[in-house]
Amino acid sequence: MNWENLISEALRQPPRLTGYFVSRKLAQRLSDKTFVEGSDYSFNLEAFARAGLCAVVNDPLLYCQTTTEWKGLGRDFEQEIDNAWLNVLWDGHLLDVLLISWDEAGCGSCRHWIVAETREIAESFFRAACTWNIEVRGEVLVYSGGGWHKNEELYRSIKSATFDNLILPDTLKEELLGDFRRFFAMREVYEKYKVTWKRGVLLIGPPGNGKTHAVKALINELGQPCLYVKSFKSYRGTEHDNLRQVFARARKTTPCLLVLEDLDSLVTKESRSFLLNELDGFAANTGLVVLATTNHPERLDPALLDRPSRFDRKYYFELPAPRERERYLRRWNADFEPEMRMPEALVPQLVGLTKGFSFACLKELLLSSMMQWINSPQPGAMGAVMAERAVVLRSQMSSMSEVPPPETADEDEE
C-alpha cells in the first residue's frame, strides 16, 4: 500500500471530505488489520515517545512533514509532525499511526488513525497515550492561541511563591487558604449530602495588591494540577470553541484549579454567555475549582459577579493598611545588606509617606531606592533615600490618578 500517495490524495480532497476519504481508503485496503480514528488533542504521540513510553520510527521511504518552532535564546527547537505515516512499537505491539493536518473554514484540523492487529490493541494504545498526556506533572498547563502547552518555567516560578512571603491581613490569608484546603479534603462529605463538589472563587481588588501572588501560593500549597488561561482568542477557532476546549480539558484533569486571571479582560460580550454555560455545568464540573481574578469588578456582567454558584466565594484585596505596609517594609529592610539597612526607627515615617501605595508601588519604591543608594553608597543613608523616592513616586502616581495624601503620625497610629 502506497501510504505516501494516500496522504497526498487526502490533502487534495475538499476539507470536509478529508477525514472520510482517508477512513474509506483504509477500510478498503486493510484486510488483516483494523484502525481507530480520532482528533483528540490529548493524543500527543511525540510527547508520549519523548517520555520513553513508546518508540516511533519514520519509514525512510516516506516523507514526514515536520514544522520547527524557535522557542527563544538558549532553548531547544520545538518540532511538531503535521503529515506522516509512522511505525510505533508499544507494549510489545507494532502499530502504525497516520497523522494528517489540513485547514477547514480557516481553522486548523488534525486527525490521526491508529492501525493495529486488533481494535482492542489500537484502543488500548490510544487510551494509554491520552491518559499520560492529560496528566499535569511538574508543570502548569497553559492555554493560549487556541491550544495547550505545558510550561515548566511558570511552574518553577510558582514554587517560590508561598503564604509565608505573602503579606496580607491575617484573616484574609487564613480564610483563603482554609477554604481551599477544606474543599479539596471534603469530597466524600459533599457527595454524602448530595452537594456538587465544585467551586468558583473570585479575587477582587486594584492591581498590585497580591492577587497573582496569592494564586501562585495557592497552587503551590495545594499541590493540585493547574490549568492557566491566557486568552480565549485565537486564529484557529471562535472564542466559543476555545472556551469549550478549555473546560473539556479541565474536566478531564479534575480535581484541579482552572485559573482565569484578569477575568474582565478575558471575557467579551460575545463569549460571556458561553462562559456562563460552562460554569453552570452540574455533574460535569465535579472537582473543578475556577479561580479568577479581576482588577475591575465593575466591568463584569452581574450574571458573573453576583449570581451564586458561579463565583460563590469572593475575596477582596484592598490597598495595604498601615500594618501591612509596616510588615512589608520591615521584611525588606531585614533582607538588606547591613550597610544598606535603614534604622528601624525610620520605618513608621515611611509607613506614613506611603499611604495609598499598593504592594507593587512599595516594591518599586524599594528597588528604585536600592539603585539610587548603590550609585552613592553611604551606610545609614537608606532612610533618607527612601523618603525622597516616596515623594517622587507619589508625585508620579498623582499625575495618573487620585492618590490620598501621606498619613500624619496620629493617623498612622490608628
Contacts in CASP RR format, 6 or more apart in sequence:
PFRMAT RR
TARGET T0000
AUTHOR 0000-0000-0000
METHOD contacts of the structure
MODEL  1
MNWENLISEALRQPPRLTGYFVSRKLAQRLSDKTFVEGSDYSFNLEAFAR
AGLCAVVNDPLLYCQTTTEWKGLGRDFEQEIDNAWLNVLWDGHLLDVLLI
SWDEAGCGSCRHWIVAETREIAESFFRAACTWNIEVRGEVLVYSGGGWHK
NEELYRSIKSATFDNLILPDTLKEELLGDFRRFFAMREVYEKYKVTWKRG
VLLIGPPGNGKTHAVKALINELGQPCLYVKSFKSYRGTEHDNLRQVFARA
RKTTPCLLVLEDLDSLVTKESRSFLLNELDGFAANTGLVVLATTNHPERL
DPALLDRPSRFDRKYYFELPAPRERERYLRRWNADFEPEMRMPEALVPQL
VGLTKGFSFACLKELLLSSMMQWINSPQPGAMGAVMAERAVVLRSQMSSM
SEVPPPETADEDEE
1 29 0 8 1.000
3 59 0 8 1.000
3 62 0 8 1.000
3 85 0 8 1.000
3 98 0 8 1.000
4 61 0 8 1.000
4 62 0 8 1.000
4 63 0 8 1.000
4 85 0 8 1.000
6 22 0 8 1.000
6 25 0 8 1.000
6 85 0 8 1.000
6 98 0 8 1.000
7 83 0 8 1.000
7 84 0 8 1.000
7 85 0 8 1.000
7 98 0 8 1.000
7 100 0 8 1.000
9 21 0 8 1.000
9 25 0 8 1.000
10 18 0 8 1.000
10 19 0 8 1.000
10 21 0 8 1.000
10 22 0 8 1.000
10 25 0 8 1.000
10 100 0 8 1.000
10 102 0 8 1.000
11 18 0 8 1.000
11 83 0 8 1.000
11 100 0 8 1.000
11 102 0 8 1.000
13 19 0 8 1.000
13 21 0 8 1.000
15 102 0 8 1.000
15 103 0 8 1.000
15 104 0 8 1.000
15 105 0 8 1.000
15 109 0 8 1.000
16 104 0 8 1.000
18 100 0 8 1.000
18 102 0 8 1.000
18 104 0 8 1.000
18 109 0 8 1.000
18 111 0 8 1.000
19 37 0 8 1.000
19 100 0 8 1.000
19 111 0 8 1.000
22 37 0 8 1.000
22 98 0 8 1.000
22 100 0 8 1.000
22 111 0 8 1.000
22 113 0 8 1.000
23 35 0 8 1.000
23 37 0 8 1.000
23 113 0 8 1.000
26 35 0 8 1.000
26 98 0 8 1.000
26 113 0 8 1.000
26 115 0 8 1.000
27 35 0 8 1.000
30 115 0 8 1.000
32 117 0 8 1.000
33 115 0 8 1.000
33 116 0 8 1.000
33 117 0 8 1.000
34 115 0 8 1.000
34 116 0 8 1.000
34 117 0 8 1.000
34 118 0 8 1.000
34 119 0 8 1.000
34 122 0 8 1.000
35 113 0 8 1.000
35 114 0 8 1.000
35 115 0 8 1.000
35 116 0 8 1.000
35 122 0 8 1.000
36 113 0 8 1.000
36 114 0 8 1.000
36 116 0 8 1.000
36 119 0 8 1.000
36 122 0 8 1.000
36 123 0 8 1.000
36 126 0 8 1.000
37 111 0 8 1.000
37 112 0 8 1.000
37 113 0 8 1.000
38 111 0 8 1.000
38 112 0 8 1.000
38 113 0 8 1.000
38 126 0 8 1.000
39 109 0 8 1.000
39 110 0 8 1.000
39 111 0 8 1.000
39 112 0 8 1.000
40 130 0 8 1.000
41 147 0 8 1.000
41 148 0 8 1.000
41 245 0 8 1.000
41 249 0 8 1.000
42 129 0 8 1.000
42 130 0 8 1.000
42 133 0 8 1.000
42 134 0 8 1.000
42 249 0 8 1.000
42 252 0 8 1.000
43 112 0 8 1.000
43 126 0 8 1.000
43 129 0 8 1.000
43 130 0 8 1.000
43 133 0 8 1.000
44 129 0 8 1.000
44 133 0 8 1.000
45 54 0 8 1.000
45 56 0 8 1.000
45 81 0 8 1.000
45 86 0 8 1.000
45 88 0 8 1.000
45 97 0 8 1.000
45 99 0 8 1.000
45 112 0 8 1.000
45 129 0 8 1.000
46 56 0 8 1.000
46 79 0 8 1.000
46 80 0 8 1.000
46 81 0 8 1.000
47 133 0 8 1.000
48 54 0 8 1.000
48 128 0 8 1.000
48 129 0 8 1.000
48 132 0 8 1.000
48 133 0 8 1.000
49 55 0 8 1.000
49 56 0 8 1.000
49 88 0 8 1.000
51 132 0 8 1.000
53 90 0 8 1.000
53 128 0 8 1.000
53 129 0 8 1.000
53 132 0 8 1.000
54 88 0 8 1.000
54 89 0 8 1.000
54 90 0 8 1.000
54 91 0 8 1.000
54 125 0 8 1.000
54 129 0 8 1.000
55 88 0 8 1.000
55 89 0 8 1.000
55 90 0 8 1.000
56 86 0 8 1.000
56 87 0 8 1.000
56 88 0 8 1.000
56 97 0 8 1.000
57 86 0 8 1.000
57 87 0 8 1.000
57 88 0 8 1.000
57 89 0 8 1.000
58 64 0 8 1.000
58 84 0 8 1.000
58 86 0 8 1.000
58 87 0 8 1.000
59 85 0 8 1.000
59 86 0 8 1.000
59 87 0 8 1.000
62 84 0 8 1.000
62 85 0 8 1.000
63 84 0 8 1.000
64 81 0 8 1.000
64 83 0 8 1.000
64 84 0 8 1.000
64 85 0 8 1.000
64 86 0 8 1.000
65 81 0 8 1.000
65 82 0 8 1.000
65 83 0 8 1.000
65 84 0 8 1.000
66 79 0 8 1.000
66 80 0 8 1.000
66 81 0 8 1.000
66 82 0 8 1.000
66 84 0 8 1.000
67 79 0 8 1.000
67 80 0 8 1.000
67 82 0 8 1.000
68 77 0 8 1.000
68 78 0 8 1.000
68 79 0 8 1.000
69 77 0 8 1.000
69 78 0 8 1.000
69 79 0 8 1.000
69 80 0 8 1.000
70 77 0 8 1.000
71 77 0 8 1.000
71 78 0 8 1.000
81 99 0 8 1.000
82 99 0 8 1.000
82 101 0 8 1.000
82 110 0 8 1.000
83 99 0 8 1.000
83 100 0 8 1.000
83 101 0 8 1.000
84 98 0 8 1.000
84 99 0 8 1.000
85 96 0 8 1.000
85 97 0 8 1.000
85 98 0 8 1.000
85 99 0 8 1.000
86 96 0 8 1.000
86 97 0 8 1.000
86 98 0 8 1.000
86 99 0 8 1.000
87 94 0 8 1.000
87 95 0 8 1.000
87 96 0 8 1.000
88 94 0 8 1.000
88 95 0 8 1.000
88 96 0 8 1.000
88 97 0 8 1.000
88 125 0 8 1.000
89 95 0 8 1.000
90 125 0 8 1.000
90 128 0 8 1.000
91 124 0 8 1.000
91 125 0 8 1.000
91 128 0 8 1.000
93 116 0 8 1.000
93 117 0 8 1.000
93 121 0 8 1.000
93 125 0 8 1.000
95 114 0 8 1.000
95 115 0 8 1.000
95 116 0 8 1.000
95 121 0 8 1.000
95 122 0 8 1.000
95 125 0 8 1.000
96 114 0 8 1.000
96 115 0 8 1.000
96 116 0 8 1.000
97 112 0 8 1.000
97 113 0 8 1.000
97 114 0 8 1.000
97 115 0 8 1.000
98 112 0 8 1.000
98 113 0 8 1.000
98 115 0 8 1.000
99 110 0 8 1.000
99 111 0 8 1.000
99 112 0 8 1.000
100 110 0 8 1.000
100 111 0 8 1.000
100 112 0 8 1.000
101 108 0 8 1.000
101 109 0 8 1.000
101 110 0 8 1.000
101 111 0 8 1.000
102 108 0 8 1.000
102 109 0 8 1.000
103 109 0 8 1.000
106 236 0 8 1.000
107 236 0 8 1.000
107 237 0 8 1.000
107 241 0 8 1.000
108 236 0 8 1.000
114 122 0 8 1.000
114 125 0 8 1.000
114 126 0 8 1.000
115 122 0 8 1.000
116 122 0 8 1.000
116 125 0 8 1.000
134 249 0 8 1.000
134 252 0 8 1.000
134 253 0 8 1.000
135 225 0 8 1.000
135 253 0 8 1.000
136 150 0 8 1.000
136 225 0 8 1.000
136 226 0 8 1.000
136 227 0 8 1.000
136 253 0 8 1.000
136 256 0 8 1.000
138 152 0 8 1.000
138 155 0 8 1.000
139 150 0 8 1.000
139 151 0 8 1.000
139 152 0 8 1.000
139 154 0 8 1.000
139 155 0 8 1.000
140 150 0 8 1.000
140 151 0 8 1.000
140 154 0 8 1.000
140 155 0 8 1.000
140 158 0 8 1.000
140 219 0 8 1.000
140 226 0 8 1.000
140 227 0 8 1.000
140 228 0 8 1.000
141 148 0 8 1.000
141 149 0 8 1.000
141 150 0 8 1.000
141 151 0 8 1.000
141 225 0 8 1.000
141 226 0 8 1.000
141 227 0 8 1.000
141 228 0 8 1.000
141 249 0 8 1.000
141 253 0 8 1.000
142 148 0 8 1.000
142 149 0 8 1.000
142 150 0 8 1.000
142 151 0 8 1.000
142 154 0 8 1.000
142 227 0 8 1.000
142 228 0 8 1.000
142 229 0 8 1.000
142 230 0 8 1.000
143 227 0 8 1.000
143 228 0 8 1.000
143 229 0 8 1.000
143 230 0 8 1.000
143 231 0 8 1.000
143 242 0 8 1.000
143 245 0 8 1.000
143 246 0 8 1.000
143 249 0 8 1.000
144 229 0 8 1.000
144 230 0 8 1.000
144 231 0 8 1.000
144 234 0 8 1.000
145 230 0 8 1.000
145 231 0 8 1.000
145 233 0 8 1.000
145 234 0 8 1.000
145 235 0 8 1.000
145 236 0 8 1.000
145 242 0 8 1.000
146 234 0 8 1.000
146 236 0 8 1.000
146 237 0 8 1.000
146 242 0 8 1.000
146 245 0 8 1.000
147 234 0 8 1.000
147 236 0 8 1.000
147 242 0 8 1.000
147 245 0 8 1.000
148 249 0 8 1.000
151 228 0 8 1.000
154 228 0 8 1.000
157 216 0 8 1.000
158 216 0 8 1.000
158 219 0 8 1.000
158 220 0 8 1.000
158 226 0 8 1.000
159 220 0 8 1.000
161 213 0 8 1.000
161 216 0 8 1.000
161 217 0 8 1.000
161 219 0 8 1.000
161 220 0 8 1.000
162 217 0 8 1.000
162 220 0 8 1.000
162 221 0 8 1.000
163 173 0 8 1.000
163 177 0 8 1.000
163 217 0 8 1.000
163 221 0 8 1.000
166 173 0 8 1.000
166 210 0 8 1.000
166 213 0 8 1.000
166 214 0 8 1.000
166 217 0 8 1.000
167 320 0 8 1.000
167 324 0 8 1.000
167 327 0 8 1.000
167 328 0 8 1.000
167 331 0 8 1.000
167 359 0 8 1.000
168 176 0 8 1.000
168 210 0 8 1.000
168 214 0 8 1.000
168 317 0 8 1.000
168 324 0 8 1.000
169 321 0 8 1.000
169 323 0 8 1.000
169 324 0 8 1.000
172 315 0 8 1.000
172 316 0 8 1.000
172 317 0 8 1.000
175 315 0 8 1.000
176 214 0 8 1.000
176 218 0 8 1.000
176 315 0 8 1.000
177 218 0 8 1.000
177 221 0 8 1.000
179 201 0 8 1.000
179 313 0 8 1.000
180 201 0 8 1.000
180 218 0 8 1.000
180 221 0 8 1.000
180 222 0 8 1.000
180 289 0 8 1.000
181 222 0 8 1.000
183 197 0 8 1.000
183 199 0 8 1.000
183 289 0 8 1.000
184 222 0 8 1.000
184 224 0 8 1.000
184 255 0 8 1.000
186 197 0 8 1.000
187 197 0 8 1.000
187 255 0 8 1.000
187 287 0 8 1.000
190 196 0 8 1.000
190 197 0 8 1.000
191 197 0 8 1.000
196 282 0 8 1.000
196 283 0 8 1.000
196 285 0 8 1.000
196 286 0 8 1.000
197 286 0 8 1.000
197 287 0 8 1.000
198 285 0 8 1.000
198 286 0 8 1.000
198 287 0 8 1.000
198 288 0 8 1.000
198 289 0 8 1.000
199 288 0 8 1.000
199 289 0 8 1.000
199 290 0 8 1.000
199 312 0 8 1.000
199 313 0 8 1.000
200 279 0 8 1.000
200 289 0 8 1.000
200 290 0 8 1.000
200 291 0 8 1.000
200 292 0 8 1.000
200 310 0 8 1.000
200 311 0 8 1.000
200 312 0 8 1.000
200 313 0 8 1.000
201 289 0 8 1.000
201 290 0 8 1.000
201 291 0 8 1.000
201 292 0 8 1.000
201 311 0 8 1.000
201 312 0 8 1.000
201 313 0 8 1.000
201 314 0 8 1.000
201 315 0 8 1.000
202 263 0 8 1.000
202 292 0 8 1.000
202 293 0 8 1.000
202 294 0 8 1.000
202 305 0 8 1.000
202 311 0 8 1.000
202 313 0 8 1.000
202 314 0 8 1.000
202 315 0 8 1.000
203 211 0 8 1.000
203 214 0 8 1.000
203 215 0 8 1.000
203 291 0 8 1.000
203 292 0 8 1.000
203 293 0 8 1.000
203 294 0 8 1.000
203 314 0 8 1.000
203 315 0 8 1.000
203 317 0 8 1.000
204 293 0 8 1.000
204 294 0 8 1.000
204 297 0 8 1.000
204 314 0 8 1.000
204 315 0 8 1.000
204 316 0 8 1.000
204 317 0 8 1.000
205 211 0 8 1.000
205 294 0 8 1.000
205 295 0 8 1.000
205 297 0 8 1.000
205 316 0 8 1.000
205 317 0 8 1.000
205 318 0 8 1.000
206 295 0 8 1.000
206 317 0 8 1.000
206 318 0 8 1.000
206 319 0 8 1.000
206 358 0 8 1.000
207 295 0 8 1.000
207 358 0 8 1.000
207 360 0 8 1.000
208 358 0 8 1.000
208 359 0 8 1.000
208 360 0 8 1.000
208 361 0 8 1.000
209 317 0 8 1.000
209 318 0 8 1.000
209 319 0 8 1.000
209 320 0 8 1.000
209 358 0 8 1.000
209 359 0 8 1.000
209 360 0 8 1.000
210 317 0 8 1.000
210 359 0 8 1.000
211 293 0 8 1.000
211 317 0 8 1.000
212 261 0 8 1.000
212 293 0 8 1.000
214 317 0 8 1.000
215 259 0 8 1.000
215 261 0 8 1.000
215 291 0 8 1.000
215 293 0 8 1.000
218 257 0 8 1.000
218 291 0 8 1.000
219 226 0 8 1.000
219 257 0 8 1.000
219 259 0 8 1.000
222 257 0 8 1.000
224 255 0 8 1.000
224 256 0 8 1.000
224 257 0 8 1.000
224 289 0 8 1.000
225 253 0 8 1.000
225 255 0 8 1.000
225 256 0 8 1.000
225 257 0 8 1.000
226 256 0 8 1.000
226 257 0 8 1.000
226 259 0 8 1.000
227 246 0 8 1.000
227 249 0 8 1.000
227 250 0 8 1.000
227 253 0 8 1.000
227 256 0 8 1.000
227 257 0 8 1.000
227 258 0 8 1.000
227 259 0 8 1.000
228 259 0 8 1.000
228 261 0 8 1.000
229 246 0 8 1.000
229 258 0 8 1.000
229 259 0 8 1.000
229 260 0 8 1.000
229 261 0 8 1.000
229 266 0 8 1.000
231 266 0 8 1.000
232 239 0 8 1.000
232 242 0 8 1.000
232 243 0 8 1.000
232 246 0 8 1.000
232 266 0 8 1.000
232 267 0 8 1.000
232 271 0 8 1.000
233 239 0 8 1.000
233 242 0 8 1.000
234 242 0 8 1.000
239 268 0 8 1.000
239 270 0 8 1.000
239 271 0 8 1.000
239 274 0 8 1.000
240 271 0 8 1.000
240 274 0 8 1.000
243 271 0 8 1.000
243 274 0 8 1.000
243 275 0 8 1.000
243 278 0 8 1.000
244 274 0 8 1.000
244 278 0 8 1.000
246 258 0 8 1.000
246 278 0 8 1.000
247 258 0 8 1.000
247 278 0 8 1.000
247 285 0 8 1.000
250 256 0 8 1.000
250 258 0 8 1.000
250 288 0 8 1.000
251 284 0 8 1.000
251 285 0 8 1.000
251 288 0 8 1.000
254 286 0 8 1.000
254 287 0 8 1.000
254 288 0 8 1.000
255 287 0 8 1.000
255 288 0 8 1.000
255 289 0 8 1.000
256 287 0 8 1.000
256 288 0 8 1.000
256 289 0 8 1.000
257 289 0 8 1.000
257 291 0 8 1.000
258 288 0 8 1.000
258 289 0 8 1.000
258 290 0 8 1.000
258 291 0 8 1.000
259 291 0 8 1.000
259 292 0 8 1.000
260 266 0 8 1.000
260 290 0 8 1.000
260 291 0 8 1.000
260 292 0 8 1.000
260 293 0 8 1.000
261 292 0 8 1.000
261 293 0 8 1.000
262 293 0 8 1.000
262 294 0 8 1.000
262 295 0 8 1.000
263 292 0 8 1.000
263 293 0 8 1.000
263 294 0 8 1.000
263 300 0 8 1.000
263 304 0 8 1.000
264 294 0 8 1.000
264 295 0 8 1.000
264 296 0 8 1.000
264 297 0 8 1.000
264 299 0 8 1.000
264 300 0 8 1.000
267 275 0 8 1.000
267 300 0 8 1.000
267 301 0 8 1.000
267 304 0 8 1.000
272 301 0 8 1.000
272 303 0 8 1.000
272 304 0 8 1.000
275 304 0 8 1.000
276 303 0 8 1.000
276 304 0 8 1.000
276 310 0 8 1.000
279 285 0 8 1.000
279 290 0 8 1.000
279 310 0 8 1.000
280 309 0 8 1.000
280 310 0 8 1.000
290 311 0 8 1.000
292 311 0 8 1.000
294 300 0 8 1.000
297 305 0 8 1.000
303 310 0 8 1.000
304 310 0 8 1.000
304 311 0 8 1.000
305 311 0 8 1.000
319 356 0 8 1.000
319 357 0 8 1.000
319 358 0 8 1.000
320 328 0 8 1.000
320 357 0 8 1.000
320 358 0 8 1.000
320 359 0 8 1.000
320 362 0 8 1.000
322 351 0 8 1.000
322 352 0 8 1.000
322 355 0 8 1.000
322 407 0 8 1.000
322 412 0 8 1.000
322 414 0 8 1.000
325 351 0 8 1.000
325 352 0 8 1.000
325 354 0 8 1.000
325 357 0 8 1.000
325 362 0 8 1.000
326 347 0 8 1.000
326 348 0 8 1.000
326 351 0 8 1.000
328 359 0 8 1.000
328 362 0 8 1.000
329 347 0 8 1.000
329 350 0 8 1.000
329 351 0 8 1.000
329 354 0 8 1.000
329 362 0 8 1.000
329 366 0 8 1.000
330 344 0 8 1.000
330 347 0 8 1.000
332 366 0 8 1.000
333 341 0 8 1.000
333 342 0 8 1.000
333 344 0 8 1.000
333 347 0 8 1.000
334 341 0 8 1.000
336 342 0 8 1.000
336 370 0 8 1.000
336 382 0 8 1.000
339 377 0 8 1.000
339 379 0 8 1.000
339 380 0 8 1.000
340 370 0 8 1.000
340 373 0 8 1.000
340 377 0 8 1.000
340 382 0 8 1.000
341 380 0 8 1.000
341 382 0 8 1.000
342 380 0 8 1.000
342 382 0 8 1.000
342 383 0 8 1.000
342 386 0 8 1.000
343 380 0 8 1.000
343 383 0 8 1.000
346 383 0 8 1.000
346 387 0 8 1.000
348 409 0 8 1.000
348 412 0 8 1.000
349 387 0 8 1.000
350 383 0 8 1.000
350 386 0 8 1.000
350 387 0 8 1.000
350 390 0 8 1.000
351 407 0 8 1.000
351 412 0 8 1.000
352 406 0 8 1.000
352 407 0 8 1.000
352 408 0 8 1.000
352 411 0 8 1.000
352 412 0 8 1.000
353 387 0 8 1.000
353 390 0 8 1.000
353 391 0 8 1.000
353 394 0 8 1.000
353 406 0 8 1.000
353 407 0 8 1.000
354 361 0 8 1.000
354 362 0 8 1.000
354 365 0 8 1.000
354 390 0 8 1.000
354 406 0 8 1.000
355 404 0 8 1.000
355 405 0 8 1.000
355 406 0 8 1.000
355 407 0 8 1.000
355 411 0 8 1.000
356 403 0 8 1.000
356 404 0 8 1.000
357 365 0 8 1.000
357 393 0 8 1.000
357 397 0 8 1.000
361 393 0 8 1.000
361 397 0 8 1.000
364 393 0 8 1.000
365 386 0 8 1.000
365 389 0 8 1.000
365 390 0 8 1.000
365 393 0 8 1.000
366 386 0 8 1.000
368 389 0 8 1.000
368 393 0 8 1.000
369 382 0 8 1.000
369 385 0 8 1.000
369 386 0 8 1.000
369 389 0 8 1.000
372 385 0 8 1.000
372 389 0 8 1.000
373 381 0 8 1.000
373 382 0 8 1.000
373 385 0 8 1.000
394 403 0 8 1.000
394 406 0 8 1.000
397 403 0 8 1.000
END
